């Protein structure tokens, strides 16, 4: 009887262990966090801003990223996409106020609530100057043996030698020449930037998954510093570019610069926003936020893909040069298609095709030279419009495709009240004979 009880207890215990192991075996993905900068061991001064750039990835989607200092959370940034995103890159800042060694931790959370983190160590020092040390040495003269008569002493050492009661104080002097008042430095310049225009890809542009495009902004230098060795860097949202940093053309105060970033639309459906900012040669961010906002609709949404607009030509001026725009036919029957073709367009920032399937103006950006095939359901006027953003001037041409009205079929033998009639038909032309 006792053996049976012990065997029952062991069986129950094994069952609990098996159930526990099965509960533990559930699969949950965890984020991967990489801190791109600063490197661990970096040195900062009290009052200096520490810029932490990180990238968190997880197929389940990252919903938020937090920054903690010495275990205390100092900021948290949610994903701009409500359902999370597979890759979330951003820049977070912290002001170093206490000297010593600090641990900076970036913690990412996915849609399942799972977290992962990565950390670095930095050192913060006080901003104190080092003063030269003044050394004072005291030497006491000692009695000397009987000396022959000498000339009267003239130096402290000679005085001590001739008079043992004298104590000589020697003060060390610095070899550094006395400091002179520094010249008044010029006032420091200030960095700033102002958004001027989206040269390509206006906010809300629709793309198919993995479509390649160039995003271009025009900005002005409205600060007092010349931009030299400056960069455009990704700061938050969806990067959509192969690199997170691109060079900025050298630009004097009051000048403008055109910034171009090659991008690829995400493979998943949804709305995406990426934010970029300028960074000076010392690594400090400044100026207005530059954003790219696109949509990748699901297949159930009847939205035609947006062709990639042509690259920006920043050097255009005046009116775009003349070009040709033709249709393979100008009169078609219902159900037939027509191919629109156009030549290369020069001295233009962008070219747009509108009408029919291509939508109302401004329509869709197109490459040049190029062509499109369409089957209009009614008589339609298509317009090709070239634009020079620098001058604001345009040049446009149109092609009207007429859809012929449907004609009934009257061919055959007809019996009428005054005899028989035989009809033949060619298109809209009908001929006949009476019998």
ChimeraX attribute file (.defattr): number of C-alpha atoms within 10 A of each C-alpha:
attribute: neighborCount
match mode: 1-to-1
recipient: residues
	/A:1	5
	/A:2	6
	/A:3	7
	/A:4	8
	/A:5	10
	/A:6	10
	/A:7	11
	/A:8	10
	/A:9	11
	/A:10	10
	/A:11	12
	/A:12	11
	/A:13	11
	/A:14	11
	/A:15	12
	/A:16	11
	/A:17	12
	/A:18	12
	/A:19	11
	/A:20	11
	/A:21	11
	/A:22	10
	/A:23	10
	/A:24	9
	/A:25	9
	/A:26	8
	/A:27	7
	/A:28	9
	/A:29	16
	/A:30	22
	/A:31	23
	/A:32	18
	/A:33	23
	/A:34	16
	/A:35	21
	/A:36	12
	/A:37	14
	/A:38	16
	/A:39	12
	/A:40	14
	/A:41	12
	/A:42	13
	/A:43	15
	/A:44	18
	/A:45	18
	/A:46	16
	/A:47	16
	/A:48	12
	/A:49	14
	/A:50	20
	/A:51	16
	/A:52	19
	/A:53	19
	/A:54	22
	/A:55	18
	/A:56	27
	/A:57	20
	/A:58	21
	/A:59	14
	/A:60	19
	/A:61	24
	/A:62	30
	/A:63	24
	/A:64	20
	/A:65	26
	/A:66	17
	/A:67	22
	/A:68	17
	/A:69	18
	/A:70	12
	/A:71	11
	/A:72	11
	/A:73	14
	/A:74	13
	/A:75	13
	/A:76	14
	/A:77	16
	/A:78	17
	/A:79	20
	/A:80	18
	/A:81	17
	/A:82	13
	/A:83	14
	/A:84	20
	/A:85	25
	/A:86	18
	/A:87	21
	/A:88	26
	/A:89	23
	/A:90	23
	/A:91	18
	/A:92	19
	/A:93	13
	/A:94	17
	/A:95	11
	/A:96	20
	/A:97	14
	/A:98	14
	/A:99	15
	/A:100	15
	/A:101	14
	/A:102	17
	/A:103	15
	/A:104	23
	/A:105	21
	/A:106	25
	/A:107	22
	/A:108	29
	/A:109	25
	/A:110	25
	/A:111	20
	/A:112	13
	/A:113	12
	/A:114	14
	/A:115	18
	/A:116	15
	/A:117	19
	/A:118	15
	/A:119	16
	/A:120	17
	/A:121	17
	/A:122	18
	/A:123	18
	/A:124	19
	/A:125	16
	/A:126	13
	/A:127	10
	/A:128	7
	/A:129	6
	/A:130	5
	/A:131	6
	/A:132	8
	/A:133	9
	/A:134	9
	/A:135	10
	/A:136	11
	/A:137	9
	/A:138	9
	/A:139	13
	/A:140	11
	/A:141	17
	/A:142	14
	/A:143	11
	/A:144	11
	/A:145	7
	/A:146	6
	/A:147	8
	/A:148	6
	/A:149	6
	/A:150	7
	/A:151	7
	/A:152	9
	/A:153	13
	/A:154	8
	/A:155	9
	/A:156	13
	/A:157	16
	/A:158	13
	/A:159	17
	/A:160	20
	/A:161	18
	/A:162	17
	/A:163	15
	/A:164	13
	/A:165	13
	/A:166	16
	/A:167	16
	/A:168	15
	/A:169	12
	/A:170	13
	/A:171	11
	/A:172	11
	/A:173	10
	/A:174	11
	/A:175	6
	/A:176	7
	/A:177	6
	/A:178	7
	/A:179	6
	/A:180	6
	/A:181	6
	/A:182	6
	/A:183	6
	/A:184	6
	/A:185	6
	/A:186	6
	/A:187	6
	/A:188	8
	/A:189	10
	/A:190	11
	/A:191	20
	/A:192	18
	/A:193	19
	/A:194	16
	/A:195	16
	/A:196	13
	/A:197	14
	/A:198	18
	/A:199	21
	/A:200	23
	/A:201	20
	/A:202	16
	/A:203	13
	/A:204	14
	/A:205	16
	/A:206	21
	/A:207	23
	/A:208	22
	/A:209	18
	/A:210	14
	/A:211	17
	/A:212	17
	/A:213	21
	/A:214	18
	/A:215	22
	/A:216	21
	/A:217	21
	/A:218	18
	/A:219	20
	/A:220	19
	/A:221	21
	/A:222	19
	/A:223	18
	/A:224	14
	/A:225	17
	/A:226	19
	/A:227	22
	/A:228	14
	/A:229	14
	/A:230	21
	/A:231	21
	/A:232	21
	/A:233	22
	/A:234	26
	/A:235	23
	/A:236	24
	/A:237	23
	/A:238	25
	/A:239	25
	/A:240	22
	/A:241	18
	/A:242	10
	/A:243	12
	/A:244	16
	/A:245	17
	/A:246	15
	/A:247	16
	/A:248	20
	/A:249	16
	/A:250	14
	/A:251	17
	/A:252	17
	/A:253	16
	/A:254	13
	/A:255	14
	/A:256	19
	/A:257	17
	/A:258	18
	/A:259	17
	/A:260	19
	/A:261	18
	/A:262	13
	/A:263	18
	/A:264	18
	/A:265	22
	/A:266	22
	/A:267	11
	/A:268	14
	/A:269	15
	/A:270	16
	/A:271	18
	/A:272	20
	/A:273	18
	/A:274	21
	/A:275	17
	/A:276	21
	/A:277	19
	/A:278	26
	/A:279	22
	/A:280	18
	/A:281	11
	/A:282	8
	/A:283	11
	/A:284	13
	/A:285	21
	/A:286	14
	/A:287	17
	/A:288	14
	/A:289	14
	/A:290	21
	/A:291	19
	/A:292	24
	/A:293	16
	/A:294	20
	/A:295	19
	/A:296	24
	/A:297	19
	/A:298	13
	/A:299	10
	/A:300	6
	/A:301	8
	/A:302	8
	/A:303	13
	/A:304	14
	/A:305	15
	/A:306	17
	/A:307	16
	/A:308	17
	/A:309	20
	/A:310	18
	/A:311	18
	/A:312	20
	/A:313	17
	/A:314	16
	/A:315	11
	/A:316	18
	/A:317	16
	/A:318	15
	/A:319	19
	/A:320	23
	/A:321	14
	/A:322	14
	/A:323	17
	/A:324	14
	/A:325	19
	/A:326	18
	/A:327	19
	/A:328	12
	/A:329	15
	/A:330	14
	/A:331	14
	/A:332	18
	/A:333	15
	/A:334	14
	/A:335	9
	/A:336	13
	/A:337	16
	/A:338	17
	/A:339	13
	/A:340	19
	/A:341	17
	/A:342	18
	/A:343	15
	/A:344	13
	/A:345	21
	/A:346	18
	/A:347	18
	/A:348	28
	/A:349	26
	/A:350	25
	/A:351	26
	/A:352	20
	/A:353	26
	/A:354	19
	/A:355	20
	/A:356	18
	/A:357	17
	/A:358	19
	/A:359	13
	/A:360	13
	/A:361	13
	/A:362	15
	/A:363	19
	/A:364	21
	/A:365	22
	/A:366	20
	/A:367	19
	/A:368	17
	/A:369	13
	/A:370	12
	/A:371	15
	/A:372	13
	/A:373	13
	/A:374	13
	/A:375	18
	/A:376	21
	/A:377	15
	/A:378	15
	/A:379	15
	/A:380	17
	/A:381	14
	/A:382	21
	/A:383	21
	/A:384	27
	/A:385	22
	/A:386	25
	/A:387	22
	/A:388	24
	/A:389	21
	/A:390	15
	/A:391	14
	/A:392	11
	/A:393	14
	/A:394	18
	/A:395	17
	/A:396	17
	/A:397	16
	/A:398	17
	/A:399	17
	/A:400	16
	/A:401	21
	/A:402	18
	/A:403	19
	/A:404	12
	/A:405	12
	/A:406	10
	/A:407	9
	/A:408	9
	/A:409	12
	/A:410	17
	/A:411	14
	/A:412	11
	/A:413	14
	/A:414	13
	/A:415	11
	/A:416	9
	/A:417	5
	/A:418	8
	/A:419	9
	/A:420	12
	/A:421	14
	/A:422	15
	/A:423	14
	/A:424	14
	/A:425	14
	/A:426	10
	/A:427	9
	/A:428	11
	/A:429	9
	/A:430	12
	/A:431	11
	/A:432	14
	/A:433	10
	/A:434	13
	/A:435	8
